[in-house]
Amino acid sequence: MYKIALVGCGRISKNHFDSISQLKDELKLVAVCDIIPERAREAAEKYGAIPYTEYDLMLQRDDIDIVSVCTPSGLHPEHGIKAAHRGIQVITEKPMAITLEAADALIKACDDNHVQLFVVKQNRLNTTMQLLKRAIDKGRFGKIYLVQSNVFWQRPQSYYDQAKWRGTWEFDGGSFMNQASHYIDALYWLIGPVDYVMAETATMARKIETEDTGVAILKFRNGVIGTVNVTMLTYPKNYEGSITILGEKGTAKIGGVAVNRIEKWEFEEYDDDDRLVMETNYNPPNVYGLGHLPYYKNVIATLNGAADANTDGRSGRKSLEIILAIYKSAQTGKKVALPLKL
Ligand SMILES: NC(=O)c1ccc[n+]([C@@H]2O[C@H](COP(=O)([O-])OP(=O)(O)OC[C@H]3O[C@@H](n4cnc5c(N)ncnc54)[C@H](O)[C@@H]3O)[C@@H](O)[C@H]2O)c1
């Protein structure tokens, strides 16, 4: 039984609380923290924990084994590092940081204090994505030529106006860093390391510092060419969150609103996995999907020494680096090679 605390009782915290509640034999929520007192109090009452409005004070408890960091993205490193220094295992929401320097500081703090760092990339655990990953690992596509990801969602101005950190460079980043970061992570996870990127981004309609729309070309080291199309301006609502892979001996598209539906699945050679295609589709309650519960199961298995972390700090850093390269290319108008120089 691990005692867990959570900081940042906002929108995504519900997925964490629900997952923790479902794992009651393994996890016990002991404390929650938010600088907005009502949010901390409400979560504490609903899920049976002690509320805090000061993170440092919560960390002074001596019974916390794990902290889940669900604060604005730019604060993840600070909150994770403080927990690591107390010897507490760290789960951080994505993205783990919005600069590589801060991501590295978080990784180092966790290494130095011998605690695990888990970056929530729950989409990797979607049934659909697991099936696609298996098809790639089995070599069913033959040589992969092209990959495309579309994130055609809608975030109205009211979404950005909900909290001051949204749409800022310091705490959030734009549609690539926030909404599309799962998709960039998926491309890295499925296809491999990126050689260089080229990108164009724009703030076309929302009143925010960062981009609401953009297109990136990713050239992978294994020769695959990828494109990522992202906009938060899709009329009238979220329309598509997809990944399409085109290879020598197979074509597959995982689409729906958030990679929840297999829309194309055609391979030269039969595999028993083909029978799972229909039952793999699911209807997610929202674009966050259902992946937090299996993500937490992996955290527990990893801490028990029975599994490897689904996404550790170093793996979480990869997509961050690709996104920062996309931003650099959009700003300079040039091709940007990876790894990025710090
Ligand atoms: N995995 C996913 O699919 C997914 C989905 C949505 C959001 N997220 C990530 O989760 C994070 C939070 O997003 P959200 O939509 O829940 O935001 P939110 O604004 O709804 O919630 C953030 C909460 O953190 C609190 N907070 C801010 N500073 C704090 C501090 N210093 N100490 C304690 N609490 C503090 C805020 O008061 C707020 O309640 C972001 O990094 C976002 O990228 C991930």
The ligand as an SDF file (V2000), in Angstrom:
LIG
                    3D

 44 48  0  0  0  0  0  0  0  0999 V2000
   -2.7010   13.7310  -19.5030 N   0  0  0  0  0  0  0  0  0  0  0  0
   -3.6210   14.4870  -20.0760 C   0  0  0  0  0  0  0  0  0  0  0  0
   -4.3090   14.0490  -21.0090 O   0  0  0  0  0  0  0  0  0  0  0  0
   -3.8570   15.8710  -19.5830 C   0  0  0  0  0  0  0  0  0  0  0  0
   -5.0860   16.4850  -19.8150 C   0  0  0  0  0  0  0  0  0  0  0  0
   -5.2940   17.7780  -19.3240 C   0  0  0  0  0  0  0  0  0  0  0  0
   -4.2850   18.4340  -18.6430 C   0  0  0  0  0  0  0  0  0  0  0  0
   -3.0780   17.8190  -18.4800 N   0  0  0  0  0  0  0  0  0  0  0  0
   -1.9700   18.5160  -17.8040 C   0  0  0  0  0  0  0  0  0  0  0  0
   -2.3000   18.6760  -16.4320 O   0  0  0  0  0  0  0  0  0  0  0  0
   -1.8060   19.9180  -15.9420 C   0  0  0  0  0  0  0  0  0  0  0  0
   -2.9560   20.7000  -15.3140 C   0  0  0  0  0  0  0  0  0  0  0  0
   -3.9330   20.9650  -16.2930 O   0  0  0  0  0  0  0  0  0  0  0  0
   -5.4480   21.2920  -15.8870 P   0  0  0  0  0  0  0  0  0  0  0  0
   -6.1990   21.3830  -17.1620 O   0  0  0  0  0  0  0  0  0  0  0  0
   -5.9090   20.3570  -14.8370 O   0  0  0  0  0  0  0  0  0  0  0  0
   -5.2470   22.7630  -15.2790 O   0  0  0  0  0  0  0  0  0  0  0  0
   -6.1400   23.5190  -14.1960 P   0  0  0  0  0  0  0  0  0  0  0  0
   -5.8040   24.9660  -14.3010 O   0  0  0  0  0  0  0  0  0  0  0  0
   -7.5530   23.0920  -14.3300 O   0  0  0  0  0  0  0  0  0  0  0  0
   -5.5770   22.9290  -12.8150 O   0  0  0  0  0  0  0  0  0  0  0  0
   -4.3560   23.2990  -12.2620 C   0  0  0  0  0  0  0  0  0  0  0  0
   -4.5530   23.4960  -10.7700 C   0  0  0  0  0  0  0  0  0  0  0  0
   -3.2830   23.7570  -10.1410 O   0  0  0  0  0  0  0  0  0  0  0  0
   -3.4960   24.7150   -9.1260 C   0  0  0  0  0  0  0  0  0  0  0  0
   -2.2200   25.3600   -8.7990 N   0  0  0  0  0  0  0  0  0  0  0  0
   -1.5390   26.2930   -9.5190 C   0  0  0  0  0  0  0  0  0  0  0  0
   -0.3970   26.6390   -8.8900 N   0  0  0  0  0  0  0  0  0  0  0  0
   -0.3400   25.8970   -7.7640 C   0  0  0  0  0  0  0  0  0  0  0  0
    0.6140   25.7890   -6.7110 C   0  0  0  0  0  0  0  0  0  0  0  0
    1.7310   26.5260   -6.7110 N   0  0  0  0  0  0  0  0  0  0  0  0
    0.3510   24.9240   -5.7150 N   0  0  0  0  0  0  0  0  0  0  0  0
   -0.7820   24.1910   -5.7090 C   0  0  0  0  0  0  0  0  0  0  0  0
   -1.7190   24.2300   -6.6720 N   0  0  0  0  0  0  0  0  0  0  0  0
   -1.5000   25.0800   -7.6950 C   0  0  0  0  0  0  0  0  0  0  0  0
   -4.5310   25.6470   -9.7140 C   0  0  0  0  0  0  0  0  0  0  0  0
   -5.1830   26.4240   -8.7270 O   0  0  0  0  0  0  0  0  0  0  0  0
   -5.4620   24.6800  -10.4280 C   0  0  0  0  0  0  0  0  0  0  0  0
   -6.5200   24.2460   -9.5990 O   0  0  0  0  0  0  0  0  0  0  0  0
   -1.1640   20.6240  -17.1450 C   0  0  0  0  0  0  0  0  0  0  0  0
    0.2210   20.4180  -17.1100 O   0  0  0  0  0  0  0  0  0  0  0  0
   -1.7610   19.9280  -18.3410 C   0  0  0  0  0  0  0  0  0  0  0  0
   -0.8950   19.9110  -19.4720 O   0  0  0  0  0  0  0  0  0  0  0  0
   -2.8590   16.5530  -18.9190 C   0  0  0  0  0  0  0  0  0  0  0  0
  1  2  1  0
  2  3  2  0
  2  4  1  0
  4  5  1  0
  4 44  2  0
  5  6  2  0
  6  7  1  0
  7  8  2  0
  8  9  1  0
  8 44  1  0
  9 10  1  0
  9 42  1  0
 10 11  1  0
 11 12  1  0
 11 40  1  0
 12 13  1  0
 13 14  1  0
 14 15  2  0
 14 16  1  0
 14 17  1  0
 17 18  1  0
 18 19  2  0
 18 20  1  0
 18 21  1  0
 21 22  1  0
 22 23  1  0
 23 24  1  0
 23 38  1  0
 24 25  1  0
 25 26  1  0
 25 36  1  0
 26 27  1  0
 26 35  1  0
 27 28  2  0
 28 29  1  0
 29 30  1  0
 29 35  2  0
 30 31  1  0
 30 32  2  0
 32 33  1  0
 33 34  2  0
 34 35  1  0
 36 37  1  0
 36 38  1  0
 38 39  1  0
 40 41  1  0
 40 42  1  0
 42 43  1  0
M  CHG  2   8   1  16  -1
M  END
$$$$
